[in-house]
Each structure stands twice: as structure tokens, then as C-alpha cells.
């Protein structure tokens, strides 16, 4: 099987198997070797690494991963791609393809079995419709992870990286930055894929923090505060929290906590840093 990663060999594989793209699975296959090399380089894959690839498609990036890593597990939801992957990956002995929905998989168990529970590297060109649940699922379930290097919609990559005071800043920025250091490593235009997506993409590396950058007594509560304050962007933080059904503090308690932090009662959530959300959460827990 020829090396993939260019338009000719990708089209040849698609025609050989009479493959029909499934919109519901967010299928846009990479056809640019420079982008593949960028991803492998950014993920810093070496011969000692176990790599989990989410959504291998026809196996374009998987071939690269097999060349560079010790072992690869690729999880693909589309059953029509499984025979294609058997063909395109037939020369590699260090890969296992699992036909599964990644959102339903016990990844901790996989890490235990394949990497003795040691942190793994995750690499993916993600279907855009499940980017956030995949990333947050990996972080919140505390699966041992060293880094996640992923292709996402450019706009989503920007949201993960920004701080307070920008329009893209929101719950996703804070959640990602609580768990990891985000770095955009490449911008990728639509013509690097078949079929072309409507929007630009970016590769972002999320390097998991060894230790959380802020100390917070109740993670769950801090994220409830964050979600509530961005759900109602145009409201003040106090009103946003007061209207949230899962937050039970009174207006007075919230105003008092803000005062203790040296903040005005009419402050908006989008101006608070991660440190400030952690501080607010810790103050409210004690009330
Ligand atoms: N990695 C390939 C590439 O770069 O050419 C394909 C990328 S394509 C954007 C996304 C892939 O993820 C598709 O192959 C799609 O079928 C698969 N996929 C979509 N939802 C999935 C899920 N829930 N679990 C596993 N794979 C999924």
C-alpha cells in the first residue's frame, strides 16, 4: 500500500473501496504531508511512546504514527473504514484498530493495559462536532495523559488559548487552561483536506500540567461558577450566578466574596482570570 497524505493516493483508496463520506462523522481527510509532519513533530512522538489516535479515517496520520511511535491504537467509529484501515496499515505490526465510539471507550483501562498506566500521548484530527466533549472527557476523567495534539476548527483553537478581555474567552478557555498549557502550532487551510471543510483549522498542542496552576477546594463548584458566568455574558457576574439553578449562594454572599477579592459588585465574569475564579470558588465554599 502506497504512502497516503497526498490527493492522488487518497483518491485512489477512496475509489478502490467506493467510499462514501459520512457527514455525521465529520470526515475531512488530510492530504498534505507537511501538515502531517507538523503534527508528528509537535506531538514529539518517539520510539518509546504509546499513542492513541482518535478517528484515523483511511489511516493517513496513522501510517506516520506507526513509523515514529512504539505502539499505536487507533479508534474509529465508521465501520466502512475498518477494511480500508486493514489494507492501508497492513505493513505495520505496531498498530491496533478498534472499531468504537471514542466517547464510549474506557480509555483508562486502555492506558493501563498498553502503557502500564503511564501517561500517554493523544493525537487526532478531530471531527469538529465532538471536539469539546472529547477533550473535556479526557481531562475530567483524569486519564493519565502527557499531551493531546489535535487538529480543530481554528476558532476553537483560538478559544482554548486566549485570556480575559477578548471575545473568544469563555468556559472552554478556562477549562483547558486549568488542565493544560495550550499552544497553537500550525494554521491549516481548507485545501489540505478532502473534502474541503468550510472553515479554517489549526493544530493545537495541550500539554497536561503536572500540577494544577491554581489551588481549588472544589473543582466541580469552580466549573459550575465558570459555566454560569459565561452562560449569561451580558449580565454581571453576581446576576449570572444568582440566576443559575445549580448555584445556591445568595446575592449578598457573592457580593461579599467579590469585595474580599477587591472586585466591584458589578464586575463581569469575562474579566476574571482562572486564579480569580479559583479564589471566588474557595471563598464561597467557606460560606
Ligand atoms: N485522521 C484522519 C485524517 O486526518 O485524514 C481522519 C480525520 S476526520 C476529520 C475524523 C475521523 O474521526 C473520521 O474518520 C470519523 O469517522 C472519525 N470519528 C468521528 N466520530 C468519532 C467517534 N465518536 N469516535 C471515533 N472516531 C470518530
Boltz pocket constraint, residues with backbone or C-beta under 6 A from the ligand:
constraints:
  - pocket:
      binder: B
      contacts: [[A, 24], [A, 25], [A, 26], [A, 27], [A, 28], [A, 29], [A, 30], [A, 54], [A, 55], [A, 56], [A, 57], [A, 58], [A, 59], [A, 60], [A, 61], [A, 75], [A, 76], [A, 77], [A, 78], [A, 81], [A, 100], [A, 101], [A, 102], [A, 103], [A, 124], [A, 125], [A, 126], [A, 127], [A, 128], [A, 130]]
      max_distance: 6.0
